Amino acid sequence: MSEKIAFIGVGNMGNPMAVNLLKAGSKIKVFDVSKQMLEKAREKNLETVDRIEDLISEEISTVITMLPEGKHSKEIYLGDNGIINKVSKNCILIDCSTIDIQTSKEIGKVANDRGIMMVDAPVSGGVMGAQKATLNIMVGGSEDSFDRALPILKVMGKNIYHAGEIGSGNGAKICNNMSLGITMIAASESLMLAKRLNIDIKKVHEIMKNASGNSWPISVYPPLPGLIDGTPSNNNYKPGFSAGMMNKDLKLANECATNVNASTPLGRMALDIYSKFCKDGNETKDFSAISKVIGGDAWDYPIE
């Protein structure tokens, strides 16, 4: 690749995504408000800048953002020193943040009015997926914008889906993560019930993987340790995807449901459970650590 890329937001997800772009031959500079994240980026041989003003120029062919919330994306793109005012019309803007649909549409409209291509492209797959470049990426934007972004996205992910017009990527991601939050709770309940019934959890897990109770949390990302190597549950729930981020996505899903008058009772219950979990001090733990509050004292694996 010969892209000149500006990457904003090199945290747990953004860092490995940027590294994969560097390995693919892109000329890339990165920025993050966190000095710690910038230091980690330098350790991965990424070129960093200390001020966002030093990152964007008309020579940049691609801007990628990976930010926590819609307000951050809006400020970066549309603020007083917004990106859209600084890039050329030949630049493609790729917002990989998971944010509210309305903000995606608002930023996309301004970009479109300026003749600049933009897609919203939130990702799924956690830190492991980002490191291995096996992310699922859900894209919203015009056909032309999707085609322009696709070669770049393929470096960072394995399965790239064009969901529709701008904002559709975040819509698809929000729907996916609502289901993920619900099924992670379901997987935790099932495995904890097996524990209380004094049935070998490994055997129950193997049965569920091959039976109608299977799900992504069961087959790939189990919430209890000792079942699949390399998962957060085997590493004291060090986050691949934090409980705080899941809580944020469930809030977005419930807001969307309210806006379109959709009934999502399980989505509301999942939000209640994760909100309490985060308020109890577990926001930075992996979202699979929700198993710690399912089944009471049936599981004695500690969270430090």
Beta strands, then each sheet from edge to edge (+ up, - down):
strand 1: 4-8
strand 2: 27-31
strand 3: 47-48
strand 4: 62-65
strand 5: 92-95
strand 6: 117-120
strand 7: 123-124
strand 8: 135-140
strand 9: 157-164
sheet 1: 3+ 2+ 1+ 4+ 5+ 6+
sheet 2: 7+ 8- 9-
end
